[in-house]
């Protein structure tokens, strides 16, 4: 029994489900075929803005962002290498690890390897303060982050200078090694600074707790929400949102801006690589969202955070 099994997403997916997805579904012609040809957009990051103390957000790729808030440089779920295990990146990191500004805080949402990457932690080293859900210190220390680690429970807050960092619930699960399923907690973060409030959901399925997060931790100015890794739906629904659900979640949160993530960087699931942003735009329009409030960034794109 994992320490946090009672909070984990249900139904639980196991080896039989993986066999159905990876073996039986293809044999029965049920796998979605990616037409190919899509290239994830990328642009150079804004060097001057990233080097400045001004509030900004840069998409590094997947769930990795560089956020500057309260004159602190914060990295979310840094995955900065060429691959995660056997899976190679489709597009280079928006900022290479050697080009990053001095990092003050590293925030980890959960210990799946596309979010807690030992190679990246090793290179970031001891300088930053690491913030992670309960039970993740051992993984961070093993990767070289032994100096300053803060563990949080759901709805617990830590203060770092002018920032308030709160771990909020997510509908997901954890496993870093084959034998430690749900031994460590997972979640999203609300980071409140002088210039505004940012939310990073981590990996999560769709649920009504988004409304509670907005009510308890809002108002939220910038909500980073996953729009990819959703097919096949029968397998992914308990753990990953689709684009339409992400647009609805942004509305439930009461977020001013919906920032798309978790697509176009790694081929993890069955949907075509270029499909998530198309569906997210259509869903956001259907939700009545203003076009300028939906941020589907190019990898490397930097935006100034103005309210």
PyMOL commands that set and color helices and strands:
alter all, ss='L'
color gray80, all
select helices_A, chain A and resi 5-7+15-27+47-51+97-99+118-124+137-142+209-217+233-236+243-253+275-286+291-293
alter helices_A, ss='H'
color red, helices_A
select strands_A, chain A and resi 56-61+64-69+72-76+83-84+87-88+105-108+129-133+149-152+157-160+163-168+188-193+196-200+222-226+257-261+294-295+302-304
alter strands_A, ss='S'
color yellow, strands_A
deselect
rebuild
show_as cartoon
